[in-house]
């Protein structure tokens, strides 16, 4: 059984991704699994088991809906496991299931419980190509197939990098000074109001922030040019006097601090660990973002909190319209038309990247 699983895994890793990320109609929610096997191999696919049966010290029988489970980590061959729920609750239990079923391109694989080391679960809402109201792009970064066939939006190109445990399911681990994935966005894809939101986790162990792009979390450029139109950098002085969060939007750029030569990550995340997962949102609206105090035309929110901008350089509406009317390239995290100086200088994980056609300010955090 062990040998056959290795062969199956190789095929799944190459071809299952597209099948597992193809949107369906009807708006149903499916549970997907990233499973690590004891022989060192892994399998990704749709989780087909309807219930997880087990027991805990405080309850003889436990019947769990997989949709509320984030991860099931096995501690031994006797079925003992640590369970993490989507709401953050954790507990230990023994699992009564004899096997778990994962649907892959090769069909449904019914794998004995004893073969698993861990399973991470994530829920993905199947949507039509237009997505939810106003959702024009959504990449889960669960695997290579999630990039080549995102839930919503233009198909992408996977170039390099690897996938690790993310905020929800898997996430892309980026490499420095490199293109990991790109998405060619057509002309007029962006509007004069919009929002880009995602989850990211800084992996750099040093507490001190570098001079620029440490990290650069994404890059949007006018295709074929060296004109950056949207990004989020974490910097300690980018050469232009911008520090902290240095953010470009469709309507211009802003910075949370003025040039600081010695800046630490903890200064930007005073109430939480900078090495944890954080939610980022770039928002813009030529008429002002009505849901934010003062109705600014552009804003950065981190973990749902508005980041004050010390420096602000706005584009005119005419310049913004000229940018919008041209094709753009969304890169993680470097565009080869840019100088390497404008690439990420430290690795990070990125997950659940979404683009909205309106100035969205309410997020599930």
Secondary structure, 3 states (H helix, E strand, C coil): CHHHHHHHHHHHHHHHHHHHHCCCCCCCEEEEEEEEECCCCEEEEEECCCEEEEEECCEEEEEEEHHHEEEEEECCCCCEEEEEECCCCEEEEEECCCEEEEEECCEEEEEEHHHEEEEEEEEEECCCCCCCCCEEEEECCCCHHHHHCCCECCCEEECCCEEEECCCCEEEECCCCCCCEEEEECCCCCCCEEEEEEEEEECCCCCECCCCCCCEEEEEEECCCCCEEEEEEEECCCCCCEEEEEEEECCEEEEEEECCCCCEHHHHCCCCCCCCEEEEEEEEECCCCCCCCCCCCEEEEECCEECCCCEEEECCHHHHHHHHCCCEEEEECCCCCCCHHHCCCCCEEEEEEEEECCCCCCCCC
